[in-house]
């Protein structure tokens, strides 16, 4: 097995890993380069085994395990620095509160102290013919109170399928939220991995491990919120007749901007939406557009079709759900960046498709926020606390469906083009796109 300290060159460990060897990355603190190397190895391993769809879930789990191991080391270092015995129950409660206030809330400040200490953590990948095993080992043993706390959470995880219930019933603010273990087990279960996660101590170190088999049996999750969301999508209206007629006109070779402008002008609401989009940040100009004719000249015939789709989608969603202007503003910026990136990378011919994908990629989030704002606020809190890269993983185990999938369901209902459906569905996991 090849072992590399985080401060050294990672090229040998990548080469050994590519050769099928078990490899270990050793670190005192999970620096960005360390996490990037781990993520790269996981992505390559999953890609080779045709399991790339697990990437975000595994990165979330691995980060949780890595930070828990380092926090356990930091706790020992803190107790030593404060002159306290971690096994002394008389001082434990007061010191653990200080640890939370001084260290957990400012964790990055411990990096230099940990790097100068004897405390280390090992991240190990061990592949075999049936899957692969992930282990995170830190060089301190568990104390009895930690063992009890861990066992309680592992046992509790078995009775939950909805992370929202976990948050309400199991939140413990003594040393942090205390939900990371249950979070990990629920994500694994959602991936089709059961009874694989374990944390054990041998008196000298603590070993956290789980195995990902090549044969997975994902579990379908459901909840009140998921049912409510899918029910609402099922009764969304289709595009209005005017929009359908205009979309058909856009596909006809003899259509002109003049004819399209005349037809759009018969619908005041659609006219207002097109003018709003033409004056948005998506079309750079210092001159305000006030007429539909000028708007169509700025937008162009190719973009008009996508503007009609975007305008109608927005109108339908805003009539049924609350208005979330910040999401629409984000979508417009994303659309502009997507188009400019397409042009900068020489991908001419797809810039308009990139634009509309950016414009509509988060429409599922509008539905999610409108149905249960408390849950979405809770998801945002969990994502921040656990340093999770995307809300999608937590959405899936909290409500059984992500905002990306909600968007896909809406796009399916409205018969969007395949590229647009795929862009909406995969905007948080582009490696899964076809």
N, C-alpha and C positions, 0 to 999 in steps of 0.2 A: 504494500500500500504506500502510495506517495503522499507525503505530508508537506504542506507549504505554509509558512507564516505569512500573514497578510501583507507585511511590508516588503516581501520579496517578489520577484518576477513570477507572474502567474502562467507564463507560456508553458513551462514543463508540466504543470498540473493539468492544463488543458490537453496537452499532447497525450499524457498518461490516461486521462479520462476518455479521450477519443479512441484509445487502444483497448478500452474495456476494463481497465484496472479500477479497483476501488480507490478513491482519492479523498483526501482530507484537507480542508482549509482551516488553519488555526488562527485565532484572532483574540485580542483583548477587548476590542470594541469594533462593532460592525461598521467599518468605514464604507463610503460609497463604492469604492473600487472593489471591495470584498463582496458586497451585495451584488454588484453588477456581474462579477465573475460567477457567483453562485447562480444568478438568474440565467446567465448564458449557458451554463452547463445543463441546467434543468430544461431550458428551451430546446437544446440540442438533443438531449435524451428523449424528451417527449416527441420531438419531431421524428426521430429515428424509429420510435415505436408507434407512430401514427396516433399519438395521444395529445397533440398540441392543444386541444380544447381544455386540458387540465391546467394550462400554464398559470393563469391568474389565480386559480384556487390554490395551487401548490406554492406559488410565491407568497401568497397571503399566509399560509400555514407556516412556511419556513421562516418568514420574518417574525412571526409570533414566537416560534420556538427559539430562534436566535436571540431575540431581545429578552425573552424570559430567562434564558441561561445567563446572559450578561448582567441582567438586573440582579439575579441571585448572587453573582460574583460581587457586584457593586454593593449589595447589602452587607456581605461579609467584610468588605473593605471599609465601609462606613462604620460598622460596629467596632472594628479594630481601631479606627481613627478616633472614635469617641470613647475608647477605653471600656467598651461594654462587652460582656460575654453573650453571644447570640443564644446560648442555651439557658441563660438566666431569665426566667419568666418574670421576676420582679422588675427588671429594667426593660424587658423586651417591648412592652406595649408603648412606653414613652419614647424609646429610641426608634421604634418602627414608624411612629407618627412623624418624628423629625426626619427620618429617611424619606418618607413620602414627600414632605414639604420641601426638603432641601435637595433631594436627588431625583426622585421620580418626576417632579415638576420641572426640573432643569437637567434632564438626563445627559445631554450632550456635554455638559460641563465636567462629567466624570471621565471623559475619554483619556485625557492625559494621565490622570491618577491610575486608571486601570492599566494603561500601557506600561507604567512604571512598576506595577505590582506583579505578583506571581500568578495572578488569576488569569486563566485562559479558557476559551471555549473552542471546541472542534466541531466543524460541520463535515459530515461524511456521507458520500453516496456510494452504495454498494450494489452494482447491477448483477442480476443473475438471469437464468433462462426463463423465469416466470414473472419477472418484474424487476423492481429495484427497491432498496431500503434506504431511508433517510434517517440519519442519527445526528443529534446535537448533544454534545457531552461537555459539561463544565466541571472543573476540577475542585468542586466542593460537595460534600455529602448533604443530604437533606436532614433537617432536624425534625423531631416528632410532630411539632405543630404544622410544619410544612407538608409532611407526609399526609397528615389528616386532612388538611385543606385540599390537597391534590386529589386524594381518594374520594372526598365528598363531591368534587366537581366531575370526576370521571363517572362516578355512579349516577349523579344527577343527569348527566348528558343523555343517558339511556332513555329517559322518560320524555324528552323534548323533541319536537320536530320543528318548532317555530321559535326562532331566536328572540322574537318579541316577548314570548312568555318567559324566557330565560332572563331577559333584562328586568322584567317586572318582579320576578320571584327570587332571583339569585344574586342581585347586585350587592356587592360587598365593597365598601370604600376603605377598608382597613389598610390595605397595602396597594391600593389601586382597585380597579373595577372587579378583578378576580374572575373575569369571564373568558379569558383567553383560551383555557383548556376546553371549555364547552364549545366555544366558537370553532376551535380546531376540529373537534370531533364531529360537529354538525356539518362543517364543510366537507370533511372526508366522507361522511355518510351521503351527502348530496352528490358526491362524485362516484358513489357506488362502493365505497370502502368501509367495511364494518369491522369492529373489534380488532383494529390494527394498532391503535395509538396506545402508547404506554410511557410512563415515567417511573424510573426505578433508581435506587441508590445502592451502591455496594460498600458504603462506609468511607470511600475515598473520593468518589465522584458521583454525579447525577447524569443518567442517560435518558434522554427523550428520543423516542423512535417511532416510526410507522413505516409500513410497507405498502407500496402501490403495485398491485398485480396487473398484469397485462389484460386479464379478463375482468371487466368491470360490470357491475349491475346497478346502474344509477337508480336512485329512488325518487319517484315523483312526489314533490311536496305540494300541499295545498293549504290554504288558509282562508280566513274570512275576507281578508283584503284582496287576495288573488281572485277569489270568486266574484267579489264586487267589481274588480277591474275588468275581468273578462266579460261579465254581464253588461257592463257599460259599453265596452267595445262592440258587443254584438248588436246594440241598438243605435250605434252611431249612424246618422244618415249618409247616403251616398252623395257624390258631388251633384250640385244643382244642374239643371238642364242647360243653362247658359254656358257653364264651364265645359260640359261634355261637348256641346256644339263647337265651342271655340277650340278645344283640343283637337277635334276632328278637322277643323279648318286649318290648323297649324300643320297638319300632315298632308294637306292638299297642295300640290305644286303651284296651282294658279292663285293661291291666296296671297293677298298683299297686306301691308301694314294698314293701308287706308280702309280696306274692308273689315279687317279685324278691329280697328279702332271704332268704326261705326257700330259693330256688334257689341263691343265692350261698353260703349257709351249708353246703351239701352239699360244697363244694370248699374245704378248709382253706387251700390255697395262694392261691387267688383271694381268699378272705376276708382273708387277711393283707395282700395287695397293696392291696385297696380300703381297708383301715384305714390303711395306710401313706400312701396318697395323701390320704385324708381329713384326716390329721393333718399334712400337709405345709404349706409356706408358701402353697400355692395357695388355701387356705381359711382365712381369718383367724378365729382363735378362741383364747381363752385356756384353753378347756377341752379336755382330752384325750379323744378318742373311743375307747371300748373295745368297742363292740358294732356289729355290721353294721347294725342298725336305726338307731342314732344316726348312723352314717356316711352312710347313704342320705338321711337327713333333711338333713344338712349339704350333701351333694353335690347332691341334687335329681335328679329323674327325667331332665331334659334333659342334665345333665352326666354321668349314670351311663354312658350309651352311650359317651361319649368316654373315661371312666375305664376302662371294660372294654377298649377298644382299647389304651389306653396300658399298662394292667397286663399284658395278654397279650403285647404287643410287648416290653415290658421283660423278662418272664419268659423268653420264647423266646431273646432276644439274650443274656441273662446265663447261660443254661444252656450256650450254645454258645461264647460269647466271654468274655473277662475282664470283671470288673466295673469300671466306671469311674464311681464315685459322683460325682466332680466334674462329669462331663458331665450326669448326671441332675439334679444340683443346679442347674446352669446352665439346663437345660431347664425346670425348675419355675419358676425366676425369670422366664425369658423368657415362659412361659405366663401368669404373673400380670401382667407388664407389658403383654402383648398384650391381655389382657382389659380391664385398666384403661384402656389407651389407647382401645380401642374404645368404652368407655362415656364417657370424657372427650370424645371427638370426636363423640358423639351417634350412633354407628353401632350402635344397639341392634338386636338380632336376629342379629348375627354374633359377639358376644362369646364365645360357647361355641366357635364354630369357630376363632376366634383363639386361644383357650386351648389347644385340642388341637393346633393347628399348632405353637404354641410348645413344647408338651410333647414332641412327637416330631420336631422339626425337625432335630435333630443325631443321630438314631439311626444314620445312615450313618457318622458319625465313630467310633462304637463299633466297628463292623466294621473300619474302616480302621486304627485304633490296635491292634486285636487281631491283625491279619494281619502287620503289619511295623512295629514301634515305632521301629526305627532310621530308616526312611524318614520317618515322620511327625515325628520329632525334627529331622531334617535339613530338612524342609519348614519347620518353625517357625523354624529358624535363618535360612534364606534369607529368609523373610517379614520377620523383624526387621531383618536386615542391609540389605535393599533397600527398606525402608519401604513394603512392599506392604500394601494395605488388607485383603485377604482371602486365605486359604490356597487358595481354589478354583483360581485360575489356576496356581499352582505344582503343586498336586495333579494337574491335568490334564496338564501336560508332564512331570511326574515319573513318574506311574504310568498315565497315560492315562484317568483317571476321577477325578472329584471326590467328596468325601464327600456333597455334595448329590445327585449322580446315584446314588451308592450307596443313599442313603436312598430315592430315587424307585424304584429297582429293587425294594427290599424292599416299599415301599408298593404297587407294582403287583402283586407276588406275593400280597400279602394282601388285594387288592381293596379298598383304601381308597377313600373318596369322592374325587371329582375335586378338590374344593377342598383336601383334605388332601395329595393327591399334589402338587398345584401349589405349596402352601405349603412342603413339604419340598424340592422341586426348586429353587424360586426364592428361598429365604430369603437368599441372598447376592446375588441380582440381581433384586430385586422389579420393576425396570423391564421385565423380560422376561415377567412374568406376564400372563395374558390379561385 
